[in-house]
Amino acid sequence: MTYSIVARDPITGFMGVAVQSHYFAVGRVVTWAEAGVGAVATQSIPEPAYGPRGLDRMRNGDSAPAALEALLDADPLRGLRQVAMLDANGETAVHTGDGCLAAAGHAVAREVSVQANLMERNTVWRAMLRGFEDSQGRELWWRLLAALEAAECEGGDLRGKQSAALLVVSGSRSEAPWAQRLVDLRVDDHPDPLAELRRLLDLDRAFDRLGQLFVGGLLFEPIRADAPELERALGELEAAQQVLGANREPTFWQAVLLAKAGRLDDARERLRHACETNPRWPLLIGRLVPAGILSRDAAALGKT
């Protein structure tokens, strides 16, 4: 009743899992991943426990094949399951039970497994693999989405479409696991979930660019007017703005950075542009002084 993909990027080590189905909120059932451990997709007549239990076994040293074999051996309904696992070394394992509704099957290649059941045609999983391989060179999240879109172009779920999910994690563990969850998007109910997932992924990447401004420390440091890091930040914010359209928050923060650097004329121009869609942005300027982001002199920008 679902098609999915688990894959690893051999260069970055990033691991991900993505899915679409004619099923409400499919992401809460099918997609599981943990940084530095692996990724799991559990579907058909799904047993969600394959997700956390598979990750637990891989976290404790099992390869993906060993983890999947152990869980299948303990499952009396294994014939109804379709499960794929990927470990942090890029090893994959996949099972399509004899009782999975046709068309059902899977295909594997280096560091990737695609699987599907209740498809219109038995060519779906091979089309998914081609879609993934043909997108080589792009970030993992875009390649996972390309595989899903290839499945839909091949006919997809016999029943139609309703929800989708995309989850990508880092290939290494750290003391800050929240920072290792790189993309985590769900479309729970939508007439065109893949189109919506692509829209959200565009926004996610734009807001990631915006977010780097806050975690990178530039806002809280003195900035020279000709500093290379200022130009890089302004460029990243401009790229984010191209995606966000009427949401002019990246433009506002361009104004703030320019004001910090003493480029007040440029800052005023950026602030005016931001105010075209939200005239309240100047109210925030003065509130940045107590936070140490702007000096009182630079905060006068909001009064002009």
Summary of the structure (lengths in Angstrom):
residues: 304
radius of gyration: 23.1
end to end distance: 59.0
largest distance: 72.2
contacts: 1090
relative contact order: 0.12
helix: 45%
strand: 21%
